[in-house]
């Protein structure tokens, strides 16, 4: 059974036909998460949820998208997003899992100015995969996530569940490119998701032409009814129990 909270009836009805949400269950999501954690030798789901809570970190990028589309692909890295205050706690856990900073491996992130303080690449001698630790500038990791190349990856895994900022598109295998004038440095990332079966578009609704809060000029917040929140476990909880009404808009800057 899938518990979906904090989403409007209009959005939920739109997602019923046809979208990946229709066949997604909480067990599938957690099961896929465990497969990925085992692949990267990061412990079990409880371990990683505990450390995300202690460090106030989230996992975003391909991993969060995979939990919304279980079995669709397997990422080659995991991206942790953390504020500087939680960085020592997160790094201590990753060190215990056998990961060390790789001084010879430069970050693959082309732009470090969009609310990103620094990026560190970690590798384990027992695992060929890598982990990226992205240290964000405040006040919330959403300041970084909302500036990604497209809406497709504006999702994150927290200690309490999975949050999808643009479910009308993401659950229908679609993403909208935010910086249409800055596509060239993002081409490898966009191409990666296209090869995984997702569609990308340059067209977004504006103002009164937009059919929902899924528009470029809409100011959104984590408590609005077009955010998809899927809690871990079988008990219904509200995202308001964990998050303030942090706001964002698709400026891409």
Phi and psi in degrees as a GROMACS rama.xvg file:
@    title "Ramachandran Plot"
@    xaxis  label "Phi"
@    yaxis  label "Psi"
@TYPE xy
-109.238  124.549  UNK-2
-96.8521  119.621  UNK-3
-118.187  121.701  UNK-4
-125.495  160.083  UNK-5
68.1842  34.8472  UNK-6
-136.664  139.212  UNK-7
-71.5355  155.835  UNK-8
-61.2196  -37.79  UNK-9
-58.5217  -46.8895  UNK-10
-67.2589  -43.0959  UNK-11
-61.416  -43.1205  UNK-12
-63.2626  -38.3863  UNK-13
-66.0804  -30.8372  UNK-14
-81.4957  -8.298  UNK-15
-77.4589  -17.6429  UNK-16
-148.271  115.028  UNK-17
-96.918  143.277  UNK-18
-151.432  167.033  UNK-19
-68.799  -18.9865  UNK-20
-66.2518  -27.402  UNK-21
-62.0421  -34.1569  UNK-22
-105.981  2.61655  UNK-23
-84.2298  135.915  UNK-24
-125.323  158.871  UNK-25
-61.7258  -38.5126  UNK-26
-63.2846  -40.2688  UNK-27
-62.815  -42.0582  UNK-28
-64.7155  -47.4353  UNK-29
-67.1634  -38.8319  UNK-30
-61.9937  -41.8287  UNK-31
-65.6544  -37.6866  UNK-32
-62.2356  -43.4978  UNK-33
-64.0121  -40.8693  UNK-34
-57.8666  -44.0107  UNK-35
-68.8364  -42.8073  UNK-36
-63.6854  -37.7574  UNK-37
-65.6734  -41.2365  UNK-38
-59.8329  -34.9272  UNK-39
-100.09  4.07053  UNK-40
55.7209  51.2464  UNK-41
-112.265  19.4957  UNK-42
86.8765  -159.466  UNK-43
-103.704  -178.286  UNK-44
-64.6803  -39.9509  UNK-45
-62.4266  -43.3316  UNK-46
-57.6421  -47.9957  UNK-47
-72.7006  -33.8589  UNK-48
-64.8473  -39.8385  UNK-49
-61.9998  -44.2183  UNK-50
-72.8014  -32.1872  UNK-51
-63.9018  -38.6744  UNK-52
-68.3669  -44.9416  UNK-53
-65.359  -36.4832  UNK-54
-96.0629  -5.90012  UNK-55
56.9484  38.4133  UNK-56
-101.983  166.66  UNK-57
-135.628  163.553  UNK-58
-111.376  129.87  UNK-59
-131.287  -160.387  UNK-60
71.6369  -144.355  UNK-61
-61.4448  -35.495  UNK-62
-62.7819  -47.425  UNK-63
-63.0361  -39.956  UNK-64
-63.9682  -38.4446  UNK-65
-62.7596  -38.8324  UNK-66
-66.4312  -24.8646  UNK-67
-84.1585  -18.4906  UNK-68
-132.949  65.4218  UNK-69
-55.0952  136.339  UNK-70
80.843  -0.648965  UNK-71
-71.4557  -37.4826  UNK-72
-164.689  175.211  UNK-73
-127.593  118.555  UNK-74
-72.065  155.066  UNK-75
-93.6118  -6.10641  UNK-76
-149.936  167.452  UNK-77
-125.099  133.27  UNK-78
-106.686  114.213  UNK-79
-97.012  132.387  UNK-80
-113.413  126.479  UNK-81
-146.794  147.675  UNK-82
-80.2876  161.856  UNK-83
-58.8823  -33.2343  UNK-84
-65.2509  -30.2985  UNK-85
-97.2716  -4.19412  UNK-86
-57.8489  -47.2858  UNK-87
-60.2796  -38.5249  UNK-88
-66.3384  -45.8589  UNK-89
-63.2039  -45.548  UNK-90
-63.828  -37.1622  UNK-91
-60.6586  -40.5016  UNK-92
-66.4427  -45.1261  UNK-93
-63.7871  -35.9527  UNK-94
-63.3368  -40.8622  UNK-95
-64.4743  -27.1732  UNK-96
-83.615  1.26139  UNK-97
96.321  9.84274  UNK-98
-94.2669  140.657  UNK-99
-133.192  152.47  UNK-100
-62.7253  132.039  UNK-101
-95.7408  102.023  UNK-102
-70.959  -14.5829  UNK-103
-95.8455  -4.08028  UNK-104
-110.722  108.298  UNK-105
-73.3745  150.885  UNK-106
-63.6401  142.419  UNK-107
-88.2519  -0.481694  UNK-108
-76.6767  119.226  UNK-109
-76.8756  -22.1356  UNK-110
-128.441  121.101  UNK-111
-109.912  15.5299  UNK-112
-102.22  -8.59934  UNK-113
-90.6157  72.4292  UNK-114
62.6447  24.8261  UNK-115
-112.485  121.887  UNK-116
-77.3375  -47.1292  UNK-117
-164.833  163.9  UNK-118
-129.634  130.749  UNK-119
-120.068  136.435  UNK-120
-103.254  127.879  UNK-121
-117.744  144.549  UNK-122
-133.966  155.943  UNK-123
-116.109  141.709  UNK-124
-67.3034  -20.2057  UNK-125
-97.5674  0.690151  UNK-126
-144.557  132.071  UNK-127
-80.8017  -8.05246  UNK-128
-80.782  165.958  UNK-129
-126.007  158.875  UNK-130
-122.101  133.826  UNK-131
-104.77  127.564  UNK-132
-109.028  113.614  UNK-133
-104.527  114.843  UNK-134
-89.7178  118.209  UNK-135
-98.7112  151.861  UNK-136
-88.0472  147.706  UNK-137
-68.7095  -175.183  UNK-138
-88.8049  -5.65027  UNK-139
-151.424  149.384  UNK-140
-61.0718  -19.3701  UNK-141
-61.7368  -24.5449  UNK-142
-61.9099  -29.4992  UNK-143
-88.3485  -46.6986  UNK-144
-61.1881  -36.8465  UNK-145
-74.9842  -0.453056  UNK-146
-111.755  16.736  UNK-147
-65.5888  170.305  UNK-148
-65.6682  -27.1243  UNK-149
-153.696  163.239  UNK-150
-68.1913  -19.3606  UNK-151
-57.8166  -34.3748  UNK-152
-106.404  19.1259  UNK-153
-89.0373  66.0549  UNK-154
-140.612  157.148  UNK-155
-152.107  153.812  UNK-156
-104.245  123.19  UNK-157
-113.633  -175.294  UNK-158
-68.6242  -20.7733  UNK-159
-107.372  -10.92  UNK-160
162.359  -166.025  UNK-161
-112.624  134.134  UNK-162
-118.271  130.076  UNK-163
-121.38  119.283  UNK-164
-77.4284  -30.0487  UNK-165
-130.923  67.3525  UNK-166
-65.6719  -29.9078  UNK-167
-57.9491  -33.0248  UNK-168
-94.23  -48.2282  UNK-169
-60.2512  -43.6912  UNK-170
-75.7158  -8.35744  UNK-171
-107.031  23.463  UNK-172
64.3975  32.4692  UNK-173
-130.903  144.821  UNK-174
-136.539  149.757  UNK-175
-111.251  129.902  UNK-176
-75.9596  130.777  UNK-177
-85.5769  -47.3588  UNK-178
-102.274  82.8156  UNK-179
-65.495  -21.6008  UNK-180
-90.6345  2.09095  UNK-181
-133.885  40.3301  UNK-182
-77.9451  -35.8209  UNK-183
-52.4012  -50.3182  UNK-184
-67.876  -15.9108  UNK-185
-96.0294  -4.63565  UNK-186
-54.7565  -43.8753  UNK-187
-60.5377  -35.2349  UNK-188
-74.1967  -42.1721  UNK-189
-64.385  -42.5844  UNK-190
-62.6831  -37.6772  UNK-191
-57.4891  -43.9351  UNK-192
-76.5302  -31.1576  UNK-193
-63.8338  -41.2877  UNK-194
-65.639  -22.6181  UNK-195
-86.5044  3.69928  UNK-196
98.0824  10.3071  UNK-197
-96.2411  155.617  UNK-198
-106.883  143.972  UNK-199
-120.424  142.612  UNK-200
-136.446  152.525  UNK-201
-97.2251  -3.64015  UNK-202
-97.5309  128.355  UNK-203
-132.556  150.76  UNK-204
-74.0622  152.016  UNK-205
-131.765  140.622  UNK-206
50.4843  -129.963  UNK-207
-71.5396  -14.1525  UNK-208
-76.9079  -17.472  UNK-209
-75.8726  140.402  UNK-210
-88.947  -9.39249  UNK-211
-160.312  -171.156  UNK-212
-70.2521  -4.2459  UNK-213
-78.6773  66.7333  UNK-214
-140.461  157.515  UNK-215
-68.7838  -29.3331  UNK-216
-99.6141  9.97688  UNK-217
-87.169  134.654  UNK-218
-88.8052  121.664  UNK-219
-109.316  164.431  UNK-220
-149.02  162.522  UNK-221
-66.9503  -12.8911  UNK-222
-97.7324  -1.26744  UNK-223
-76.5043  167.128  UNK-224
-86.9925  9.13884  UNK-225
-112.71  15.7319  UNK-226
-95.1013  129.106  UNK-227
-91.2199  121.295  UNK-228
-121.739  120.401  UNK-229
-116.863  104.801  UNK-230
-74.2746  151.835  UNK-231
-72.5845  145.44  UNK-232
88.6927  -179.52  UNK-233
-101.002  0.959321  UNK-234
-98.7621  135.782  UNK-235
-73.3849  124.948  UNK-236
-133.18  159.293  UNK-237
-106.489  139.414  UNK-238
-60.4367  -22.7586  UNK-239
-64.6459  -19.5923  UNK-240
-71.4755  -19.4315  UNK-241
-119.627  -28.8969  UNK-242
-124.791  143.136  UNK-243
-75.8053  172.084  UNK-244
-79.6255  63.5954  UNK-245
-67.0763  131.811  UNK-246
-106.853  160.045  UNK-247
-159.497  166.948  UNK-248
-147.816  161.48  UNK-249
-84.4704  64.7304  UNK-250
-81.0191  -31.1537  UNK-251
74.3556  7.33042  UNK-252
